[in-house]
Amino acid sequence: MRRTLLLCFALLCALVVSAQATGEDFVRSFYEKYLSEDSRIQDSALQMLTPRLAAKARRLRAEMNIDPFTLTKEITPEMRKSLCVGASENGWFVASFTNCLEDTLLMETICIPVYPEQIEGRWQLAYIATAWEEDLGKLISPLAAPKAIDESSPTKFVETFYQNYVTPFAAMDVDAPEQAKRLREKYLTKSLQKVFDSAAEAGEEPVLTHYDLILHGYDFDRSALKSISVKRWDDQEVCVRFVKMGDIETVYIIKVEKTPEDYRIADINELSDDGVPAVDDEPTI
């Protein structure tokens, strides 16, 4: 009996190692294709992403203004030659390669944590970690649904509006932009919606994803989610603070109007360095 148990344990360990090696091989295969000089092979690598990660990667590319899978603006031969993939903790793997720093002869080593999953018997790349995401375990755990929008006060309204607005982006929902649009249509005044739409069309990469001024960018990650702070500014205005990409702080002063039915966001102004919000005759973000 003991021998049987030992054999079963050994077999289980072998299966775990095999599964890990298979995941490692998959990550290596993805990067070999992604770093290829052939654009068709590069395109085939994108088919190895889950739909959620594919949508997230498009938003991250616009947010960071670099490729989230390489942290560079372009792929170089040195990156192809130096590619290395190793196992990390809890199912994560790290892809690393060297790259020449722009306008210098110095070389840097770039490390990208990635997480593959077996979905319906097929490996797919499911998560990629940015430098400012410190807890990889939390990154792959489900996010709790935000509380319903609370209209008991302007502060509660703005706080719960923001939580509902940004959580789908942090949770990597494929339809996060569509969910955000529905909230804007319901809770922004008509005049502010027009300002928002005009700014979105003028974003840096409107073809890929529209600039979202409520997000102050194109995406919202988990570390930014926990940084949100909402405080009363005056009777009709609320101050919202959050930190994105590790150290970029945004401070908005949000004006709230009370209608016979519910609250509406009427204006959003970014607080200047001297602590004074922008003043304009028209709704401004």
QUIHUQUI-V416416 format. One record per residue. N is the residue number from 1. NEAR is the number of other ideal C-beta (glycine too) atoms within 10 Angstrom. D_FIRST is the distance of its C-alpha to the first C-alpha in Angstrom with 2 decimals. Layout:
n->N near->NEAR d_first->D_FIRST
n->N near->NEAR d_first->D_FIRST
//
This chain:
n->1 near->5 d_first->0.00
n->2 near->6 d_first->3.78
n->3 near->7 d_first->5.39
n->4 near->8 d_first->5.06
n->5 near->9 d_first->6.29
n->6 near->10 d_first->8.66
n->7 near->10 d_first->9.85
n->8 near->10 d_first->10.57
n->9 near->10 d_first->12.32
n->10 near->10 d_first->14.22
n->11 near->10 d_first->15.26
n->12 near->10 d_first->16.45
n->13 near->10 d_first->18.41
n->14 near->10 d_first->19.88
n->15 near->10 d_first->21.00
n->16 near->10 d_first->22.61
n->17 near->11 d_first->24.42
n->18 near->10 d_first->25.48
n->19 near->13 d_first->26.83
n->20 near->13 d_first->28.67
n->21 near->11 d_first->30.13
n->22 near->13 d_first->31.23
n->23 near->21 d_first->32.95
n->24 near->15 d_first->34.58
n->25 near->13 d_first->35.77
n->26 near->21 d_first->37.20
n->27 near->24 d_first->39.12
n->28 near->16 d_first->40.44
n->29 near->14 d_first->41.53
n->30 near->25 d_first->43.28
n->31 near->25 d_first->45.23
n->32 near->14 d_first->46.14
n->33 near->18 d_first->47.69
n->34 near->24 d_first->49.22
n->35 near->21 d_first->50.89
n->36 near->16 d_first->52.22
n->37 near->9 d_first->55.96
n->38 near->9 d_first->55.84
n->39 near->8 d_first->56.42
n->40 near->8 d_first->54.74
n->41 near->13 d_first->51.51
n->42 near->14 d_first->51.87
n->43 near->12 d_first->52.27
n->44 near->14 d_first->49.08
n->45 near->18 d_first->47.22
n->46 near->15 d_first->48.50
n->47 near->10 d_first->46.79
n->48 near->19 d_first->43.46
n->49 near->19 d_first->44.17
n->50 near->17 d_first->43.30
n->51 near->10 d_first->46.54
n->52 near->16 d_first->46.21
n->53 near->24 d_first->46.05
n->54 near->15 d_first->48.84
n->55 near->20 d_first->51.07
n->56 near->26 d_first->50.13
n->57 near->19 d_first->50.87
n->58 near->16 d_first->54.33
n->59 near->24 d_first->55.15
n->60 near->21 d_first->53.83
n->61 near->18 d_first->55.91
n->62 near->22 d_first->59.01
n->63 near->25 d_first->58.15
n->64 near->16 d_first->57.50
n->65 near->11 d_first->59.96
n->66 near->13 d_first->57.48
n->67 near->15 d_first->54.53
n->68 near->20 d_first->51.46
n->69 near->23 d_first->49.12
n->70 near->19 d_first->51.05
n->71 near->15 d_first->53.19
n->72 near->16 d_first->56.15
n->73 near->9 d_first->59.10
n->74 near->10 d_first->58.54
n->75 near->18 d_first->56.01
n->76 near->15 d_first->56.89
n->77 near->9 d_first->55.90
n->78 near->13 d_first->54.59
n->79 near->20 d_first->52.03
n->80 near->15 d_first->50.77
n->81 near->10 d_first->50.54
n->82 near->15 d_first->48.79
n->83 near->16 d_first->46.19
n->84 near->13 d_first->42.80
n->85 near->21 d_first->39.78
n->86 near->12 d_first->36.97
n->87 near->14 d_first->34.08
n->88 near->14 d_first->34.81
n->89 near->9 d_first->32.93
n->90 near->8 d_first->31.41
n->91 near->17 d_first->31.88
n->92 near->19 d_first->35.43
n->93 near->23 d_first->36.91
n->94 near->15 d_first->40.17
n->95 near->22 d_first->42.71
n->96 near->16 d_first->45.30
n->97 near->23 d_first->48.43
n->98 near->15 d_first->51.73
n->99 near->19 d_first->55.07
n->100 near->14 d_first->58.64
n->101 near->9 d_first->60.24
n->102 near->9 d_first->63.24
n->103 near->6 d_first->66.54
n->104 near->8 d_first->64.96
n->105 near->6 d_first->63.31
n->106 near->9 d_first->60.49
n->107 near->11 d_first->56.93
n->108 near->12 d_first->54.42
n->109 near->10 d_first->50.67
n->110 near->14 d_first->49.65
n->111 near->14 d_first->46.14
n->112 near->20 d_first->45.10
n->113 near->19 d_first->41.85
n->114 near->22 d_first->40.62
n->115 near->20 d_first->37.75
n->116 near->22 d_first->36.51
n->117 near->16 d_first->34.67
n->118 near->13 d_first->33.11
n->119 near->10 d_first->35.20
n->120 near->5 d_first->34.62
n->121 near->5 d_first->32.66
n->122 near->9 d_first->35.46
n->123 near->18 d_first->35.82
n->124 near->19 d_first->38.90
n->125 near->24 d_first->40.40
n->126 near->19 d_first->40.40
n->127 near->20 d_first->41.73
n->128 near->19 d_first->43.92
n->129 near->21 d_first->44.69
n->130 near->19 d_first->48.23
n->131 near->12 d_first->49.15
n->132 near->15 d_first->50.00
n->133 near->17 d_first->46.70
n->134 near->11 d_first->44.84
n->135 near->11 d_first->41.73
n->136 near->17 d_first->39.70
n->137 near->10 d_first->37.10
n->138 near->12 d_first->39.87
n->139 near->20 d_first->41.41
n->140 near->15 d_first->38.63
n->141 near->10 d_first->38.17
n->142 near->6 d_first->40.24
n->143 near->14 d_first->43.62
n->144 near->8 d_first->44.65
n->145 near->11 d_first->47.59
n->146 near->19 d_first->50.89
n->147 near->11 d_first->52.87
n->148 near->9 d_first->55.60
n->149 near->20 d_first->58.96
n->150 near->15 d_first->60.72
n->151 near->16 d_first->64.51
n->152 near->9 d_first->65.27
n->153 near->13 d_first->66.93
n->154 near->23 d_first->67.71
n->155 near->19 d_first->65.14
n->156 near->16 d_first->62.31
n->157 near->23 d_first->63.38
n->158 near->28 d_first->63.27
n->159 near->21 d_first->60.00
n->160 near->18 d_first->58.15
n->161 near->27 d_first->59.96
n->162 near->24 d_first->58.72
n->163 near->19 d_first->55.13
n->164 near->18 d_first->55.23
n->165 near->21 d_first->57.03
n->166 near->23 d_first->54.82
n->167 near->19 d_first->51.30
n->168 near->21 d_first->50.93
n->169 near->26 d_first->51.81
n->170 near->21 d_first->49.30
n->171 near->18 d_first->46.64
n->172 near->22 d_first->47.47
n->173 near->17 d_first->48.61
n->174 near->14 d_first->50.12
n->175 near->11 d_first->53.02
n->176 near->24 d_first->53.69
n->177 near->19 d_first->57.33
n->178 near->10 d_first->57.96
n->179 near->15 d_first->56.62
n->180 near->21 d_first->58.88
n->181 near->17 d_first->61.84
n->182 near->10 d_first->61.44
n->183 near->17 d_first->61.51
n->184 near->19 d_first->64.60
n->185 near->10 d_first->66.39
n->186 near->11 d_first->65.76
n->187 near->21 d_first->66.31
n->188 near->21 d_first->68.73
n->189 near->16 d_first->72.46
n->190 near->9 d_first->73.95
n->191 near->12 d_first->75.92
n->192 near->23 d_first->72.88
n->193 near->16 d_first->70.90
n->194 near->13 d_first->73.68
n->195 near->18 d_first->73.55
n->196 near->22 d_first->69.76
n->197 near->13 d_first->69.93
n->198 near->10 d_first->72.69
n->199 near->15 d_first->70.72
n->200 near->17 d_first->67.58
n->201 near->10 d_first->69.53
n->202 near->10 d_first->70.88
n->203 near->17 d_first->67.45
n->204 near->11 d_first->66.70
n->205 near->15 d_first->64.42
n->206 near->12 d_first->65.29
n->207 near->7 d_first->64.04
n->208 near->12 d_first->60.46
n->209 near->21 d_first->60.37
n->210 near->20 d_first->63.16
n->211 near->19 d_first->63.86
n->212 near->27 d_first->63.01
n->213 near->18 d_first->65.28
n->214 near->21 d_first->63.36
n->215 near->22 d_first->60.37
n->216 near->21 d_first->62.83
n->217 near->22 d_first->61.32
n->218 near->23 d_first->59.02
n->219 near->28 d_first->55.68
n->220 near->27 d_first->54.06
n->221 near->24 d_first->50.79
n->222 near->21 d_first->48.37
n->223 near->20 d_first->49.82
n->224 near->24 d_first->53.25
n->225 near->19 d_first->52.03
n->226 near->11 d_first->51.22
n->227 near->15 d_first->54.57
n->228 near->15 d_first->56.78
n->229 near->11 d_first->59.29
n->230 near->22 d_first->61.88
n->231 near->11 d_first->64.88
n->232 near->13 d_first->68.19
n->233 near->20 d_first->71.10
n->234 near->10 d_first->73.96
n->235 near->7 d_first->74.73
n->236 near->14 d_first->73.93
n->237 near->19 d_first->71.89
n->238 near->24 d_first->68.34
n->239 near->18 d_first->66.98
n->240 near->23 d_first->63.69
n->241 near->14 d_first->62.00
n->242 near->22 d_first->58.93
n->243 near->16 d_first->57.67
n->244 near->20 d_first->56.48
n->245 near->15 d_first->55.12
n->246 near->14 d_first->54.33
n->247 near->7 d_first->57.91
n->248 near->12 d_first->60.39
n->249 near->11 d_first->61.74
n->250 near->16 d_first->63.58
n->251 near->17 d_first->65.78
n->252 near->24 d_first->67.30
n->253 near->18 d_first->69.90
n->254 near->25 d_first->69.42
n->255 near->21 d_first->72.23
n->256 near->22 d_first->71.31
n->257 near->14 d_first->73.68
n->258 near->12 d_first->73.49
n->259 near->9 d_first->74.38
n->260 near->4 d_first->75.01
n->261 near->7 d_first->71.53
n->262 near->12 d_first->69.35
n->263 near->20 d_first->69.20
n->264 near->17 d_first->69.83
n->265 near->24 d_first->69.43
n->266 near->17 d_first->72.96
n->267 near->24 d_first->72.82
n->268 near->23 d_first->70.48
n->269 near->19 d_first->71.91
n->270 near->14 d_first->70.19
n->271 near->18 d_first->71.20
n->272 near->10 d_first->73.11
n->273 near->6 d_first->72.59
n->274 near->5 d_first->75.38
n->275 near->7 d_first->73.68
n->276 near->10 d_first->76.12
n->277 near->20 d_first->75.01
n->278 near->13 d_first->76.89
n->279 near->7 d_first->79.84
n->280 near->9 d_first->80.97
n->281 near->5 d_first->82.83
n->282 near->9 d_first->80.12
n->283 near->20 d_first->76.43
n->284 near->16 d_first->74.71
n->285 near->18 d_first->71.18
//
